[in-house]
Amino acid sequence: MLSKKVIKDIQSLGLKKYREETGLFLAEGPKIVEELSRIVPAQIEAVYATASWNGFAGELKNMNEVSEAELGKLSQLKTPNQVLAVLRQFPAGVPDTSSFTLYLDAVQDPGNFGTIVRIADWFGVKQIVCSKGCADLYNPKVVQATMASVARVTVFYDEEESWLRQQSQTIYAAALNGKILSSFSNIEKGILIIGNESKGIREEFLQLSNERITIPRRGEAESLNAAVATGIILSHLLG
């Protein structure tokens, strides 16, 4: 049986304050925990799983079998799913200015943010730089949406919002009033700015861009979801 302290400590990781204090985060569900167990086993601090989980139990330290009721107390999900892992956060370091980079301007929705991380991983983008106001990478909803890509894409936070001004690479901005996407050739280097879900890219960042990219619209929708737009643009630029 889990102690009240263990339950409280794990529940607290749903809050950014405690994630920052401890340097830990949560991942839940068989698919994401099994993949993280395979690619970053050393990052896993503890695993809490029901008897029905058939994951890598023999290879993980600090394995704890729990009841479904206990897992429900630990989980951040509405419907807990067999296993929850506590992991150490990944070191961020400094962005590699020689490679392609996504820059997110206040992308706030956790699901959008996590999906963008997953899309970046799909297209081989290894780093994302975030302005102030972006969702926290280790928010449980973000981690869930990344589906383990959180371990393969390095995310940096540009709290002073000075990083873009220091770059010499070509800066592309996803905007409604730019050149049609099909007019761009494949690229290997550069920076692509994706804007806030409702407000788009701030004018100060638009002014820093060398090229503005527009996805041609055939219908009447006002705009595209930020993650969808990211996938479409990366498919063309990096495909």
N, C-alpha and C positions, 0 to 999 in steps of 0.2 A: 504493500500500500504506500502511495506517495505521501510525503509529509505536506503539511499546509505551506511550509516555506518553499518547497520545490514548486508546488502548484502556483503560488503567488509570484515567484521569480519568473517562471515561464510565461504566465499571463502578462506580466509587466513588459515583456518584449514586444507586445503589441503597440507599445507607446515609444515614440522616437526618443524621448528623454532617457529611458532606460536602455534602449539599444545603444545610444551614444555612451552612456556611463559604463556599460559592460563590454561593448565591442562585440556583441552577439546578435544573432537574428534567427528567425524561425523559417523552416521550410516544411510543407505538409503534403501528404499524399504519396502513394507508392511510386508513381512514375518519377516525380521530381527528386524524392529522397534516394531512390535507387540510382538515378543518374549522378547525383551529387556524390553518393557513396563511391561510385566508380571513378569519377574524374578528380574529386578533391577530398579523399577520405581523411586526410590530415586536418581538414578544417572542421570536421564534425566533433563536437564536444559531447553530445549525448543523443540517444535515440530512444523514443518512447513509442512502443508498438503493441498492438493487440496480437493475440495468438494467431489470428488469421493472416498476418503479414508474412509473406514468404521471401523477404528481401535478403540482403547480404548480412544476416544476423551474425554469422560466424566471423566476419571480417571487421566488424565495427566495435570500437571500444564503448564502454558505458552503455550497453544495451539494457533497456528496462521494459519488461513486459507489463502492460497495464490493461485494465478492463476498458470496455467501451465507454463506461461512465466516466472513468478517470481521464481518458483521452478527450472526452467532451469538455471537461474542465480546463484542459490545457490548450485546446484548439482555438484558433481565431476564425475558423470556418463555421458556417451555419450547420453544415453536415460533415463532421469529422470523418476522415478517411484512413483508417488502419494505422497510420504512422506519422509521427512528427519528429523532426530533427532540430537540434540546437547547434548552430554553427558559428564559428568565428568570422567576423567580417574580413573582407579581402583588402590588402593594402592597395592604396590608390597610386601613390607615386606622382610622377609628372607626365603629362601627355606627350606622346611621340609626334613631333611636328612633321615628321617625314612621311607619315601615313595618312590615309583618308580618315576623316573625323566627322561625326555627326555632332552638331551643336543644337541643343534644345533650349528654346526661349520660353521659360515658364510653362512647361508642359506639366500640368498639375494633376490630371486624373491618373490614379495609380494603375488602372487597367491599361490605359493608353501608353503610359510610360513603360510598363513592363513588356507590353507587346512590341514597342519600338526596340527595346533591348533584344528581344527574341528575333525580330526582323533583322537587326544589325548583325546578329550572330549568323543568321541564314545566309546573308550576303558577304560574310567574311569581314565585316567591319569590327575592328578590335577595340575601338574606344569611342566613348561618348563624353562630351563636355556639356555641363548643364549650367544655365544661368541661375540666379536667385529665383526662388518661387517654384522650382521644379519639385516634383514628388521625391520622397526619400527612397533611394534604391532598396533599402531594407524594410520598407513598409510591407507587411505580410501579403497585401494584395498585389504589390509590385512583384515580389518574389514569385508568387503564384503564377502571375501572367508571363514571367520570363521562362518558365518551365526549364530551369537549370542553366539558361543562358547567362544568368547572373554570375556564373563562375567562369564564363569565357569572354565576356565583354567588360572591359575596365571602364568604370564611370567616374568622372572627375566633376567636382563642383566648383564653378568659377564664381565664388561669392562676391568678389570685387568687380566682377563683370569687366575685366580688363584683358582677358586672354585673347579675344578676337582682334583687338586693336594691335596686338603684338605679332600677328601672323602675316607671313608673306605669301602663303599659298593662295590660290584662287578661292574666293568665297562665293558659294552659290546660295541663294535664298529661295525657298519655296513661297511663291507669291501669286496673287491673282492677276497681276498686271505685268508679267514677264514674257520671255520668249517661250514658245511652245516646246515642250519636253523633247519632241522628236528631232528638234534642230540641234540637239547636243550630241556629241560623240561620247563613246566610252572614255572614262578617265581612270587613273590609278591614284592620283593624289588630289587633295582639295578638302574643302570644308563645306558641308551642307547644313544650312540653318533651317530648322523646323520650328514653327511658331506655336504660340498658345492656342488651345482648342477653340476659343471664342474670339480672341483679339488678334490672332495672327502674330507676325513678327513685329517687334517694336521698331519704330522709325529709325532710332539710333543704330540699330543693328542692320536694318535695310541699307542704310547709308554706307555701311562698311562692306557691303557685298559688291562683287565685281559683275555678277550675273544673277538675273532673277528668272526663275523657272516656273512655268505655268503648265499644269496638267489640263489639256483641252477638255472643255465641258460639252457634252452632247445634250444633256437634259436640263432640268430646272433646279436641281439641288443648289443651295446657296454655297456650300463648301463641302470639303471632304474631311473625314475623321483624320486626325494627325497621324495615327499609325498607318492607316490605309495610304495616305499621301506619301509617307516615308517609303513604304514598300514599293509603290509604283515608280517613284523617282529612282530608288536604288536599283530596281530591276533594269531600268534603262541605262543609268550611268555606269553601273558596275557589272551588268549582265554580260 
